[in-house]
Amino acid sequence: MTTPQISDAELAGQPAAYWTGVAYEALIAYIRARQVEQGYTQPQFWLLRNLSVNDISPDGAAMTVPELRVAMASYLRPEDDLAAESAVLVERGWLTRDAEDRLLLTEAGEQARVDLARNAPAIRAALHEGIDDADYVTTLKVLQRLIHNAGGPVA
């Protein structure tokens, strides 16, 4: 598939919301496909990260699926089923459940988190191919300014 060339003047008139939406969907689809090729899903990786004291969890405390859903609300997609994804991780021995049905990361799960995180640089490199770091930074700064101008939160 070829993309028709659009002049800079025409690009300047294009709606950012459309292009950011297209970019989001394409990037998420690409990342998720690469992760599935490696034998895991993005929500499974997030579960491991959110339960690891060496990553997102401040204390490594056990959490219920609803608590995890709240913790991950800003990046979960509607199709993400944390109950089903966590069941797979329990079956693999990466998570376990306590008496209150809270999920805990096992030693094998922590090792899996570390191992799976090693896939990220290759995924990032493929996505950033042909993009200069300075252009990437400029793009992010422009997006942050658009968010700011729209009244949204800029981290």
N, C-alpha and C positions, 0 to 999 in steps of 0.2 A: 504494500500500500504506500503510495506516495502522498505527501502533504503538499498542497499547492503553496507556492511562495506568496506571501503576503508582504506588502511593503511596510516599512516602519510606520508610515503615516496611517495605514490601515490598522496595523497592530495597536497603535496608540488609541484607536477608537474602540477596540475590542473590550468587552466586559470582563473585568478581572474575576468576578464571581463565577462566571461560566468556566474560565480556564483553571481556576483553582479547584473547582469541583471535578473537572476532567482529570487534572493532575492527581488529586487525592484518590480517586477511584483507580486510576492506572497504577499508582505507586503501591497502594494497599494490595491490589490484585497481584502485582509482581512479587512483593515481599511474601505474601501468603503462599503463593505457588512455590517459591524457592524453599520456604519452610516445610511445606508438605513433602517436597522432594527429599528433604532430610529426615522425614519421619515424625514430624510434630506440627502442631498448629500454633498460630500466633496467640490465641487465647490460652493454650496450654503453657506456653512460655511465660505469658503474663502471670498466670497463676503461680508458677514457680518463683518468679521474681517478687511478687507481692507477699509471698510467704517466707522469703529468705531474709534473714537478718544481715546477710552480706550484700543485699541489693536494696529493694524498696522498703521492706518491713523494718520499722525502727527497733523492734524487739523480738521478731521471729515468733510472735504469739500465734496460736491457732485461730482460725477465722472460719465462719460459716460461709456458705455460698452467697447468701444475701449480703453479708458484710463485704465480701470480695467484690460483689457486683457494685456496691456503693463506692468502694475504693477505686474501682476501674471505670466508673461511669463516664469519665471524659474521653475514653478511648475505645470502649466497647462498641461493637456494631450491633444493630438489631438482631442479626442472625446468630450472634455468639451465644451459645448455650453453656454457661459455666458449670451447670450440674452435670451435663454429659461429658464435658471436657475434663472435669475433675475426676469423674468415674474412671476415665481412661488412665489418668495419672495414678489413681489408687491401684488399678489393676497392674500397672507397670511397676508398682512399688516405689514410686517417686513421691507420693503423698500417702498419708494414713489418716484415719478418722478417729477422734477421741469419743468418749461416751456421750458427749453433747453434740455429736455429728459435726464438729469443727474439723477443718482440714489442717494438717501439720505437714511440713516438709520433712522428708526422710533424708538420711545421709546420701542415699542413691539419687534422690531428687535434687539435692544441692549439687552433686557432681554432674547430673544431667543439665542443670541450669548453667553451670560453668562451661560444659561442653557445647551446649546449644548456642551460647553467647558467642562462641568462636565463629559462627556462621555470619554474624552481622557485618564484619569488615568486607567480606567478599560481596555480599548483597549491596552494601553501600558503594563499593568500588564499581560494580556493574551499573548502578543507577547514575553515578557521577561521571561515567565515561564521557570524555569530550567536554566536560564542564570545568572551567578554571575555578579554583577556590575563590578568587576575587569576584567572579561573576556570581557564584553561588551566594556569597556573603551579601552582595548587592541585592540579589533577588530576595533574600530573607529580610533585609532591611526595608525594602520596598513593601513586602507583604506585611511586616510589622507596622509600617506607617499606614497602610490601607486599613488594617485592623484598628489602629488608634483612631483614624479619621472616622471610622464607622462606629466608634464608641465601644469597641470590644476590648477584651483584656489582652495585654501584650506582656508576655513573660519576660 
